[in-house]
Amino acid sequence: MDDFPDYCYIRSNDQPDGVIVPKREARISPDDRGFYFADGVYEVMRTYQGKIFRLEEHLKRFRNSLAAVEIQLPGLAKLGSICEELLKRNRLEGKDVFFYIQATRGVWQRNLLFPPAEVLPTLYVSVTPIVPAVKEREQGIKVITVEDIRWQRCDIKAIGLLASVLARNRARAVGADEALFVRNGVLTEGTHTNLFMVKNGVVLTHPLNNHILPGVTRTVVLELCMRVGIEVEERFVQETELVEMDEVFVTSTTWEVVPVVMVNGQAVGNGGPGIITRRLQQAFKEFIYPSGLRA
């Protein structure tokens, strides 16, 4: 995609009304608690042909994350309008983009105690054109499994992602595309994806709890399974069961539905995208583009 102006939005104690500025001019204090402590949460949502996809579900998840870490963020209802304005300012109307939204507890001295109530949380919003994951969706990806060393509240979309950074780069170092976390022998999710498996025509996935993120695309896929008559079982799947699976796939906001064709160097099923995965990819495409168009 051609270059775009790259405007972002910032609101903080220094800019309490919020401003849209070129990213190169953006300023966030080094005393921000996001910098000190990763004391914040984030959200990622996208557009299809310029329309924000499932805005209310993303806002609900963002509110839940904020509430879980006790950040009181005013003006959240205006977030959709801020994103729309960023589309205009960046000349990205009608394009497929993703928004990165981050809120921290604000600027205050380095102290584990919460700052005073008058300290305004920092809100940052950026927009980036999406590069479609065409190769991943068509050919599938390779993954590895790693120990899940993350904290106990993976359902909160917190900005402290060091464990995921290390796992994803460990995967890349061995020629894989993603890492799947394993906690006490149970498969949970990927570094930036939700995990699904297929056995005997039944789609399996980890139930919602504090060990996985409630993915919006995950929810859509479960809805599509019901729509097209695919049985779903939400249960704990042991890592040892992976070798028995007929298919494996992952989902995310930017990747959508991506087949997994190899795990830890071993082929999944016949070594290519499976029938159920392809069926759900097609159902997802028809759901997003009912007119048959594809961005």
TANORGI-V408867 format. One record per residue. N is the residue number from 1. PHI is phi in whole degrees, -180 to 180 (* if undefined). PSI is psi in whole degrees, -180 to 180 (999 if undefined). BURIAL is I if it has 16 or more other ideal C-beta (glycine too) atoms within 10 Angstrom, else O. Layout:
# TANORGI-V408867
N,PHI,PSI,BURIAL
N,PHI,PSI,BURIAL
This chain:
# TANORGI-V408867
1,*,146,O
2,-61,159,O
3,-59,149,O
4,-130,164,O
5,-62,-27,O
6,66,55,O
7,-85,148,I
8,-133,170,I
9,-116,137,I
10,-137,136,I
11,-135,131,I
12,-157,-176,I
13,-58,-34,I
14,-76,-24,O
15,-134,67,I
16,-65,-22,O
17,-89,-10,O
18,82,137,O
19,-137,149,I
20,-106,120,I
21,-137,157,O
22,-57,139,O
23,-57,-34,O
24,-66,-17,O
25,-103,-1,O
26,-69,143,I
27,-134,126,O
28,-128,133,I
29,-63,142,O
30,-67,-12,O
31,-90,8,O
32,-66,138,I
33,-68,-19,I
34,-65,-35,I
35,-74,-43,I
36,-70,-50,I
37,-124,2,O
38,53,40,O
39,-89,77,I
40,-176,176,I
41,-134,167,I
42,-145,171,I
43,-146,148,I
44,-128,126,I
45,-139,164,I
46,-134,172,I
47,-116,157,I
48,-122,118,I
49,52,42,O
50,87,-4,O
51,-105,129,O
52,-67,130,I
53,-89,120,I
54,53,52,I
55,-55,-48,I
56,-64,-35,O
57,-68,-40,O
58,-66,-42,I
59,-65,-38,I
60,-62,-45,O
61,-64,-40,I
62,-63,-45,I
63,-60,-42,O
64,-63,-41,O
65,-64,-45,I
66,-61,-45,I
67,-64,-38,O
68,-64,-32,O
69,-104,8,I
70,62,43,O
71,-101,123,I
72,-94,101,O
73,-105,110,I
74,-75,158,O
75,74,21,O
76,-64,-28,O
77,-65,-20,O
78,-87,0,O
79,-63,-40,I
80,-60,-42,I
81,-67,-37,O
82,-62,-44,I
83,-64,-41,I
84,-62,-41,O
85,-66,-37,I
86,-64,-37,I
87,-59,-45,I
88,-67,-48,O
89,-64,-29,I
90,-95,6,I
91,55,47,O
92,-118,18,I
93,-59,136,O
94,81,1,O
95,-99,164,I
96,-90,117,I
97,-138,167,I
98,-124,145,I
99,-101,132,I
100,-106,124,O
101,-124,123,I
102,-131,135,I
103,-126,130,I
104,-117,171,I
105,-75,-5,I
106,107,-172,I
107,-96,121,I
108,-162,170,I
109,-62,156,O
110,-74,96,O
111,-149,133,O
112,-65,-24,O
113,-69,148,O
114,-60,147,O
115,-71,169,I
116,-59,158,O
117,-62,-25,O
118,-76,-10,O
119,-74,120,O
120,-81,129,I
121,-58,148,I
122,-85,131,I
123,-120,128,I
124,-130,134,I
125,-135,129,I
126,-130,164,I
127,-133,139,I
128,-139,132,I
129,-60,141,O
130,-86,133,I
131,-94,110,O
132,-56,138,O
133,-84,58,I
134,-64,-49,O
135,-61,-44,O
136,-63,-43,I
137,-68,-36,I
138,-82,-45,O
139,-97,-21,O
140,89,170,I
141,-128,164,I
142,-103,142,I
143,-133,163,I
144,-125,165,I
145,-107,143,I
146,-138,157,I
147,-66,136,O
148,-85,99,I
149,-100,10,O
150,-71,171,I
151,-72,-178,O
152,-87,2,O
153,-122,61,O
154,-72,-10,I
155,-75,-15,I
156,-90,130,I
157,-84,73,I
158,-85,153,I
159,-82,-8,I
160,-80,92,O
161,-115,26,I
162,-60,-40,O
163,-62,-38,I
164,-71,-38,I
165,-60,-48,O
166,-65,-41,O
167,-67,-43,I
168,-66,-38,I
169,-75,-29,O
170,-64,-39,O
171,-63,-48,I
172,-60,-37,O
173,-62,-24,O
174,-109,17,O
175,82,19,O
176,-104,167,I
177,-104,-20,I
178,-155,158,I
179,-119,137,I
180,-104,131,I
181,-83,144,I
182,-127,121,I
183,-117,116,I
184,53,41,O
185,86,-7,O
186,-104,133,I
187,-72,131,I
188,-108,-71,I
189,-164,-179,I
190,-93,180,I
191,-65,-30,I
192,-145,25,I
193,-140,157,I
194,-93,151,I
195,-110,136,I
196,-130,150,I
197,-135,159,I
198,-130,130,I
199,-139,122,I
200,54,40,O
201,82,0,O
202,-104,131,O
203,-85,128,I
204,-114,141,I
205,-156,154,I
206,-64,134,I
207,-68,154,O
208,-65,126,O
209,-159,-165,O
210,-75,-2,O
211,-100,-4,I
212,-138,158,I
213,-83,136,I
214,-76,83,I
215,-65,138,I
216,-68,-43,I
217,-66,-34,I
218,-56,-46,I
219,-62,-43,I
220,-62,-44,I
221,-63,-40,I
222,-64,-38,I
223,-63,-41,O
224,-68,-35,I
225,-59,-45,I
226,-64,-40,O
227,-65,-40,O
228,-99,4,O
229,83,32,O
230,-99,127,I
231,-71,141,O
232,-125,140,O
233,-130,117,O
234,-93,108,O
235,-153,167,O
236,-77,128,I
237,-113,125,I
238,-72,147,O
239,-58,-35,I
240,-65,-19,O
241,-80,-14,O
242,-56,-39,I
243,-67,-16,O
244,-93,-8,O
245,-75,143,I
246,-79,-34,I
247,-147,155,I
248,-140,139,I
249,-148,162,I
250,-126,160,I
251,-134,151,I
252,-162,170,I
253,-60,-44,I
254,-91,-32,I
255,-84,-25,I
256,67,-119,I
257,-113,116,I
258,-124,125,I
259,-69,147,I
260,-107,121,I
261,-107,-11,I
262,-152,134,I
263,-125,122,I
264,52,39,O
265,82,2,O
266,-112,133,O
267,-65,143,O
268,-93,127,I
269,58,-124,I
270,-91,8,O
271,89,6,O
272,-136,174,O
273,-56,136,I
274,-87,170,I
275,-64,-46,O
276,-65,-42,I
277,-61,-47,I
278,-61,-39,I
279,-64,-41,I
280,-73,-34,I
281,-59,-44,I
282,-67,-41,O
283,-64,-39,I
284,-66,-44,I
285,-60,-45,I
286,-68,-31,O
287,-68,-42,O
288,-78,-41,I
289,-122,73,O
290,-61,-20,O
291,-84,-3,O
292,94,1,O
293,-83,157,O
294,-142,126,O
295,-69,999,O
